[in-house]
Amino acid sequence: MPIYEYQCQSCGEVTEAIQKISDPVLTDCPDCGKADLKKLLSAPAFRLKGSGWYETDFKGGKKKNLASSDNHCPSKDSKSGCGSCAATSD
């Protein structure tokens, strides 16, 4: 759900509210109680709710770590290997 920022035009208090996109815009300040809140334009923020948002939820197959792989070049033994193998050979 999106997190919106509001600022009271009367007291200057800034507050955040977790709302659905379809929820009406807030108008009453939680600090001073006046109906003088204005929605601020800020960086997008949202909260992921429910299960299925963790890396461990998608563990099923074997992942290949290409950064630490020793056999990244199929022609490693030849002189015409990839640029990184040719530079490190000999």
JOLIN-V425356 format. One record per residue. N is the residue number from 1. RES is the residue in one small letter. SS is DSSP state (2 for helix, 1 for strand, 0 for the rest). NEAR is the number of other ideal C-beta (glycine too) atoms within 8 Angstrom. D_CENTER is the distance of its C-alpha to the mean C-alpha in Angstrom with 1 decimal. Layout:
n:N res:RES ss:SS near:NEAR d_center:D_CENTER
n:N res:RES ss:SS near:NEAR d_center:D_CENTER
//
This chain:
n:1 res:m ss:0 near:8 d_center:13.4
n:2 res:p ss:1 near:10 d_center:12.8
n:3 res:i ss:1 near:10 d_center:13.6
n:4 res:y ss:1 near:11 d_center:16.3
n:5 res:e ss:1 near:10 d_center:18.3
n:6 res:y ss:1 near:13 d_center:22.0
n:7 res:q ss:1 near:11 d_center:24.8
n:8 res:c ss:1 near:16 d_center:28.4
n:9 res:q ss:0 near:7 d_center:30.9
n:10 res:s ss:0 near:8 d_center:33.6
n:11 res:c ss:0 near:8 d_center:32.4
n:12 res:g ss:0 near:7 d_center:29.3
n:13 res:e ss:0 near:10 d_center:27.1
n:14 res:v ss:1 near:9 d_center:23.3
n:15 res:t ss:1 near:12 d_center:21.7
n:16 res:e ss:1 near:8 d_center:18.5
n:17 res:a ss:1 near:8 d_center:18.8
n:18 res:i ss:1 near:8 d_center:16.8
n:19 res:q ss:1 near:9 d_center:18.4
n:20 res:k ss:0 near:6 d_center:18.6
n:21 res:i ss:0 near:5 d_center:18.8
n:22 res:s ss:0 near:3 d_center:22.4
n:23 res:d ss:0 near:5 d_center:23.3
n:24 res:p ss:0 near:3 d_center:25.7
n:25 res:v ss:0 near:5 d_center:24.8
n:26 res:l ss:0 near:10 d_center:25.8
n:27 res:t ss:0 near:6 d_center:29.0
n:28 res:d ss:0 near:8 d_center:30.4
n:29 res:c ss:0 near:14 d_center:29.4
n:30 res:p ss:0 near:6 d_center:28.9
n:31 res:d ss:0 near:8 d_center:30.6
n:32 res:c ss:0 near:8 d_center:33.7
n:33 res:g ss:0 near:6 d_center:33.8
n:34 res:k ss:0 near:9 d_center:34.5
n:35 res:a ss:0 near:6 d_center:33.2
n:36 res:d ss:0 near:9 d_center:31.7
n:37 res:l ss:1 near:14 d_center:27.9
n:38 res:k ss:1 near:8 d_center:26.1
n:39 res:k ss:1 near:9 d_center:22.5
n:40 res:l ss:0 near:9 d_center:20.7
n:41 res:l ss:0 near:3 d_center:18.6
n:42 res:s ss:0 near:6 d_center:15.4
n:43 res:a ss:0 near:3 d_center:11.8
n:44 res:p ss:0 near:5 d_center:10.0
n:45 res:a ss:0 near:7 d_center:8.6
n:46 res:f ss:1 near:7 d_center:8.9
n:47 res:r ss:0 near:7 d_center:9.8
n:48 res:l ss:0 near:5 d_center:9.9
n:49 res:k ss:0 near:4 d_center:13.6
n:50 res:g ss:0 near:5 d_center:15.9
n:51 res:s ss:0 near:4 d_center:16.3
n:52 res:g ss:0 near:5 d_center:14.9
n:53 res:w ss:0 near:6 d_center:11.3
n:54 res:y ss:0 near:5 d_center:12.5
n:55 res:e ss:2 near:5 d_center:13.5
n:56 res:t ss:2 near:5 d_center:17.0
n:57 res:d ss:2 near:8 d_center:17.2
n:58 res:f ss:2 near:5 d_center:17.4
n:59 res:k ss:0 near:5 d_center:20.0
n:60 res:g ss:0 near:3 d_center:23.1
n:61 res:g ss:0 near:3 d_center:24.1
n:62 res:k ss:0 near:3 d_center:24.5
n:63 res:k ss:0 near:4 d_center:21.9
n:64 res:k ss:0 near:5 d_center:23.4
n:65 res:n ss:0 near:6 d_center:22.3
n:66 res:l ss:0 near:6 d_center:23.5
n:67 res:a ss:0 near:4 d_center:23.0
n:68 res:s ss:0 near:5 d_center:25.6
n:69 res:s ss:0 near:8 d_center:27.8
n:70 res:d ss:0 near:4 d_center:31.4
n:71 res:n ss:0 near:6 d_center:32.5
n:72 res:h ss:0 near:7 d_center:30.2
n:73 res:c ss:0 near:9 d_center:33.3
n:74 res:p ss:0 near:4 d_center:35.7
n:75 res:s ss:0 near:9 d_center:38.6
n:76 res:k ss:0 near:8 d_center:38.0
n:77 res:d ss:0 near:4 d_center:41.8
n:78 res:s ss:0 near:6 d_center:43.0
n:79 res:k ss:0 near:5 d_center:43.5
n:80 res:s ss:0 near:5 d_center:41.6
n:81 res:g ss:0 near:11 d_center:38.2
n:82 res:c ss:0 near:8 d_center:34.9
n:83 res:g ss:2 near:5 d_center:34.6
n:84 res:s ss:2 near:8 d_center:33.1
n:85 res:c ss:2 near:11 d_center:35.7
n:86 res:a ss:2 near:10 d_center:38.5
n:87 res:a ss:2 near:6 d_center:37.7
n:88 res:t ss:2 near:5 d_center:37.6
n:89 res:s ss:0 near:7 d_center:40.6
n:90 res:d ss:0 near:1 d_center:44.1
//
